[in-house]
């Protein structure tokens, strides 16, 4: 009787022991040979050559997506094409925390500009459409091990020719045929004295440069005669560069995080951070404009890790945590007539 009992006990231990072990397997499963959407490895990006319309979506869309997932797609089009992305109206990922998508999110990066076009989560609104600046885009989908949501996301992509996605530059009359106002604006947009001379006389601009500063009886001024100006003349490139530094350009500004994020319930350290924001005057705006303002023409979101302090309800002491805050940075600026963007 003892031997059969021992055999039965060993069999039971083997059966239930293996079940207990399998119930504690990590939630981060290694990827299979081929997963949803063709992604073969969660740590590598799937490169897709875009020749028409298609889509990229979260696994099991429009149902609940899996936990602990990271998928990356790179869309590559021909150099003369741009990629347009449009979100399906069914959109829902885990909600943000403190206004930041840090747990589950989908992110789109323009590889030509090397900027993040956006990072989205939650389910309050459908993200806007985007068109790439170049011919490549990277899409990243991340979910953590908690609280998966539904329906996930679906991004449809299509192609636009450069001539459609980017406005054509209108034909420009030669300088000799332009009116004084048109010529003035054209010259004002050039960067160096050499560019000005090349624009005016492309065939003989170097000769004109040499002739320009030669002293003759009808161009000699008092400053030259009295030896107060060097024979080579003034460096006009330097004069223009000095003006540009104080005109409409991105520059460092310090911003208060509580004011920038409109958070009156929290304390941040550092309390202020540096961001790039457009600044400077627009004295050289078009003469036809009566209200010219310095506005951003290229804006990116950058994430900064800071210390967050909050009072805990009913508990003494402060809750301390590291958190990511998203701040707007201006990469490019331009003087724009108010009439053009009203």
C-alpha positions as CSV (number, residue, x, y, z in Angstrom):
1,X,0.0,0.0,0.0
2,X,2.9,2.4,0.7
3,X,4.5,2.1,-2.8
4,X,1.3,2.9,-4.8
5,X,0.6,5.9,-2.4
6,X,4.1,7.3,-3.1
7,X,3.7,7.0,-6.8
8,X,0.3,8.8,-6.7
9,X,1.8,11.6,-4.5
10,X,4.7,12.1,-6.9
11,X,2.4,12.3,-9.9
12,X,0.2,14.9,-8.2
13,X,3.2,17.0,-7.3
14,X,4.5,16.9,-10.8
15,X,1.2,17.9,-12.3
16,X,0.4,20.9,-9.9
17,X,4.0,22.0,-9.7
18,X,4.3,22.6,-13.4
19,X,1.0,24.5,-13.4
20,X,2.2,26.8,-10.6
21,X,5.4,27.5,-12.5
22,X,3.6,28.4,-15.7
23,X,1.4,30.8,-13.8
24,X,4.4,33.0,-12.9
25,X,5.8,33.4,-16.4
26,X,6.8,37.0,-17.1
27,X,4.3,39.2,-19.0
28,X,7.0,40.2,-21.4
29,X,6.7,37.3,-23.9
30,X,9.4,37.0,-26.5
31,X,8.1,37.7,-30.0
32,X,7.1,34.9,-32.2
33,X,8.3,34.2,-35.7
34,X,5.7,36.6,-37.1
35,X,3.4,38.8,-35.0
36,X,0.4,41.0,-35.8
37,X,1.2,43.6,-38.5
38,X,4.2,41.6,-39.6
39,X,6.5,42.8,-36.8
40,X,9.1,40.1,-36.2
41,X,10.9,41.6,-33.2
42,X,9.5,44.1,-30.7
43,X,13.0,45.7,-30.4
44,X,13.4,46.2,-34.2
45,X,11.5,48.3,-36.6
46,X,9.6,46.8,-39.6
47,X,10.6,48.7,-42.7
48,X,7.7,49.1,-45.2
49,X,8.2,50.5,-48.7
50,X,5.2,52.7,-49.4
51,X,3.9,52.6,-52.9
52,X,0.2,53.2,-52.3
53,X,-2.3,53.2,-49.5
54,X,-2.1,51.0,-46.4
55,X,-2.4,51.0,-42.7
56,X,-0.6,50.4,-39.4
57,X,-2.6,49.4,-36.3
58,X,-2.3,48.2,-32.8
59,X,-2.6,44.4,-32.4
60,X,-6.2,43.1,-32.3
61,X,-7.6,46.5,-33.4
62,X,-10.5,47.5,-32.8
63,X,-10.4,45.3,-29.7
64,X,-8.2,45.5,-26.6
65,X,-4.5,45.5,-27.4
66,X,-2.1,43.3,-25.5
67,X,0.1,44.5,-22.6
68,X,3.8,44.9,-22.5
69,X,4.2,45.6,-26.2
70,X,6.5,47.7,-28.3
71,X,6.1,47.8,-32.1
72,X,8.0,50.1,-34.5
73,X,7.3,50.7,-38.1
74,X,9.3,52.8,-40.6
75,X,7.5,53.9,-43.7
76,X,9.7,54.7,-46.7
77,X,8.5,56.4,-49.9
78,X,10.2,57.6,-53.0
79,X,12.2,60.8,-52.6
80,X,9.7,62.8,-54.7
81,X,6.7,61.7,-52.5
82,X,5.4,62.6,-49.1
83,X,3.5,60.4,-46.7
84,X,0.1,61.5,-45.3
85,X,-1.1,59.9,-42.1
86,X,-4.8,59.8,-41.0
87,X,-6.1,58.3,-37.8
88,X,-9.2,56.1,-37.7
89,X,-12.0,57.7,-35.8
90,X,-11.9,54.8,-33.4
91,X,-9.1,55.7,-31.1
92,X,-8.5,54.8,-27.5
93,X,-5.3,54.2,-25.5
94,X,-4.7,54.3,-21.8
95,X,-5.3,57.8,-20.4
96,X,-2.4,60.2,-19.8
97,X,-1.1,61.2,-16.4
98,X,-0.6,64.8,-15.6
99,X,-1.3,65.5,-19.3
100,X,1.6,63.4,-20.4
101,X,1.4,60.1,-22.4
102,X,3.9,58.1,-20.5
103,X,2.3,54.6,-20.3
104,X,0.5,53.5,-23.5
105,X,0.9,55.7,-26.5
106,X,1.5,55.9,-30.3
107,X,4.2,58.3,-31.5
108,X,5.0,59.6,-35.0
109,X,8.5,60.8,-35.9
110,X,9.5,62.7,-39.1
111,X,12.9,61.2,-39.9
112,X,13.8,63.9,-42.4
113,X,13.2,66.7,-39.8
114,X,14.3,64.5,-36.9
115,X,11.3,65.8,-34.9
116,X,8.4,64.1,-33.1
117,X,5.2,65.1,-34.9
118,X,3.2,64.0,-31.9
119,X,2.6,61.5,-29.1
120,X,-1.0,60.5,-28.4
121,X,-3.0,58.5,-25.9
122,X,-6.4,58.6,-24.1
123,X,-9.7,58.7,-25.9
124,X,-11.0,62.3,-25.7
125,X,-10.3,63.3,-29.3
126,X,-9.0,61.8,-32.6
127,X,-5.5,63.1,-33.5
128,X,-5.2,65.3,-36.5
129,X,-3.8,64.2,-39.9
130,X,-0.1,64.8,-40.6
131,X,2.0,65.0,-43.8
132,X,5.7,64.2,-43.7
133,X,8.3,66.8,-44.6
134,X,10.4,64.2,-46.3
135,X,10.0,60.6,-47.5
136,X,10.3,58.7,-44.3
137,X,8.3,58.4,-41.1
138,X,8.7,56.2,-38.0
139,X,5.7,55.1,-36.0
140,X,6.1,53.6,-32.5
141,X,3.4,51.9,-30.4
142,X,4.1,51.2,-26.7
143,X,1.9,49.6,-24.0
144,X,3.0,48.8,-20.5
145,X,2.0,45.9,-18.3
146,X,-1.1,47.5,-16.8
147,X,-4.5,48.7,-17.9
148,X,-4.8,47.9,-21.6
149,X,-7.5,49.8,-23.3
150,X,-9.6,49.6,-26.5
151,X,-9.9,49.9,-29.4
152,X,-6.3,51.0,-29.8
153,X,-5.3,52.9,-32.9
154,X,-5.3,52.5,-36.7
155,X,-3.2,54.8,-38.9
156,X,-3.9,54.9,-42.6
157,X,-1.2,56.2,-44.9
158,X,-1.2,57.4,-48.5
159,X,1.2,59.2,-50.8
160,X,1.2,62.8,-52.0
161,X,3.5,64.1,-54.8
162,X,5.9,66.8,-53.7
163,X,4.1,69.2,-56.2
164,X,0.9,68.7,-54.3
165,X,2.1,68.6,-50.7
166,X,4.5,71.5,-51.1
167,X,3.6,74.7,-52.9
168,X,5.5,75.4,-56.1
169,X,7.8,78.4,-56.1
170,X,6.4,81.0,-58.6
171,X,8.5,82.0,-61.5
172,X,10.6,85.2,-60.7
173,X,11.2,87.9,-63.3
174,X,14.8,88.9,-63.9
175,X,15.9,91.8,-61.7
176,X,16.0,94.2,-64.6
177,X,12.2,93.7,-65.2
178,X,11.1,93.9,-61.6
179,X,9.6,96.9,-60.0
180,X,11.3,98.7,-57.1
181,X,9.1,97.1,-54.5
182,X,9.5,93.6,-55.7
183,X,13.3,94.0,-56.2
184,X,13.6,95.4,-52.7
185,X,11.9,92.4,-51.1
186,X,13.9,89.9,-53.2
187,X,17.2,91.5,-52.2
188,X,16.2,91.7,-48.5
189,X,15.8,87.9,-48.4
190,X,19.4,87.3,-49.5
191,X,22.0,86.4,-46.9
192,X,25.3,87.8,-48.1
193,X,26.7,90.5,-50.4
194,X,27.9,87.8,-52.8
195,X,24.4,86.5,-53.1
196,X,23.0,89.9,-53.8
197,X,25.6,90.4,-56.6
198,X,24.9,87.0,-58.1
199,X,21.2,87.6,-58.1
200,X,21.6,91.0,-59.8
201,X,24.2,89.9,-62.4
202,X,24.7,86.1,-62.5
203,X,27.1,86.3,-65.4
204,X,29.5,89.0,-64.2
205,X,28.9,89.3,-60.4
206,X,32.6,88.7,-59.5
207,X,33.6,91.5,-61.8
208,X,31.0,93.7,-60.2
209,X,32.3,92.9,-56.8
210,X,35.8,94.0,-57.7
211,X,34.5,97.2,-59.3
212,X,32.2,98.1,-56.4
213,X,34.8,99.2,-54.0
214,X,37.3,100.7,-56.5
215,X,37.7,104.4,-55.5
216,X,36.7,106.8,-58.3
217,X,36.1,110.5,-58.2
218,X,32.4,110.3,-58.1
219,X,32.1,107.8,-55.2
220,X,34.8,109.1,-52.8
221,X,33.2,110.3,-49.6
222,X,34.6,112.3,-46.7
223,X,35.3,109.2,-44.7
224,X,37.6,107.8,-47.4
225,X,39.3,111.1,-48.1
226,X,39.9,111.7,-44.4
227,X,41.2,108.1,-43.9
228,X,38.4,107.2,-41.5
229,X,37.2,104.2,-43.6
230,X,39.5,101.4,-44.9
231,X,40.1,101.2,-48.6
232,X,38.4,97.8,-48.7
233,X,35.1,99.3,-47.6
234,X,32.6,98.2,-44.9
235,X,31.9,94.5,-44.4
236,X,28.2,94.5,-45.3
237,X,27.9,90.8,-44.5
238,X,28.9,91.5,-40.9
239,X,26.4,94.4,-40.6
240,X,23.6,92.2,-41.8
241,X,24.5,89.3,-39.5
242,X,24.5,91.7,-36.5
243,X,21.0,92.8,-37.4
244,X,19.8,89.1,-37.9
245,X,20.9,88.2,-34.3
246,X,18.4,90.8,-32.9
247,X,15.6,90.0,-35.4
248,X,13.0,87.3,-35.3
249,X,14.9,84.1,-34.4
250,X,14.5,81.2,-31.8
251,X,16.3,82.1,-28.6
252,X,16.5,80.8,-25.0
253,X,13.6,81.7,-22.7
254,X,13.2,80.6,-19.1
255,X,9.6,79.5,-18.3
256,X,8.0,78.7,-15.0
257,X,6.7,75.1,-15.1
258,X,3.7,75.8,-12.9
259,X,2.6,78.6,-15.1
260,X,3.5,76.8,-18.4
261,X,1.7,73.6,-17.4
262,X,-1.1,75.5,-15.5
263,X,-0.4,73.3,-12.4
264,X,-1.3,75.0,-9.2
265,X,-1.5,71.7,-7.3
266,X,2.2,70.7,-7.7
267,X,5.7,71.9,-7.2
268,X,8.5,71.2,-9.7
269,X,12.2,71.2,-9.3
270,X,13.8,72.9,-11.2
271,X,10.9,75.3,-11.0
272,X,12.0,76.9,-14.4
273,X,13.4,75.4,-17.6
274,X,15.0,76.8,-20.7
275,X,13.0,76.5,-23.9
276,X,13.5,77.9,-27.4
277,X,10.9,80.5,-28.2
278,X,10.6,83.1,-31.0
279,X,11.8,86.5,-30.1
280,X,13.2,89.8,-31.6
281,X,11.6,92.5,-33.7
282,X,10.3,92.5,-37.3
283,X,11.6,95.8,-38.5
284,X,12.6,94.3,-41.8
285,X,9.1,92.9,-42.6
286,X,7.5,93.7,-45.9
287,X,6.8,97.4,-46.5
288,X,3.2,96.5,-47.4
289,X,2.6,95.2,-43.9
290,X,1.4,97.5,-41.1
291,X,1.3,94.9,-38.3
292,X,4.2,92.4,-38.6
293,X,4.7,89.9,-35.8
294,X,7.4,87.3,-35.0
295,X,5.6,83.9,-35.0
296,X,6.9,80.2,-34.9
297,X,6.8,78.3,-38.2
298,X,8.1,75.1,-36.8
299,X,7.2,73.8,-33.4
300,X,8.2,70.6,-31.6
301,X,7.4,69.0,-28.2
302,X,10.3,68.0,-26.0
303,X,10.1,66.0,-22.9
304,X,12.0,67.0,-19.7
305,X,12.4,64.9,-16.6
306,X,11.9,66.8,-13.4
307,X,11.2,66.3,-9.7
308,X,7.4,66.5,-8.9
309,X,6.3,67.4,-5.3
310,X,2.6,67.0,-4.3
311,X,0.7,67.1,-1.0
312,X,-0.8,63.7,-0.1
313,X,-4.4,63.9,1.0
314,X,-4.8,63.1,4.7
315,X,-1.1,62.2,5.0
316,X,1.8,64.3,6.3
317,X,4.7,64.9,4.1
318,X,5.1,65.4,0.3
319,X,4.8,62.8,-2.4
320,X,8.0,62.8,-4.4
321,X,8.4,61.4,-7.9
322,X,10.3,61.9,-11.1
323,X,8.0,62.8,-14.0
324,X,8.2,63.9,-17.6
325,X,6.9,67.3,-18.6
326,X,6.2,68.2,-22.2
327,X,7.3,71.7,-23.3
328,X,6.8,73.5,-26.6
329,X,10.0,74.6,-28.4
330,X,10.1,76.9,-31.4
331,X,12.6,75.6,-34.0
332,X,12.0,78.2,-36.7
333,X,10.5,81.7,-36.7
334,X,9.4,84.2,-39.3
335,X,8.1,87.7,-39.5
336,X,4.5,87.3,-40.7
337,X,2.1,90.1,-41.6
338,X,-1.0,89.9,-39.4
339,X,-3.3,90.2,-42.4
340,X,-1.9,86.9,-43.7
341,X,-2.9,84.7,-40.7
342,X,-6.1,86.5,-39.5
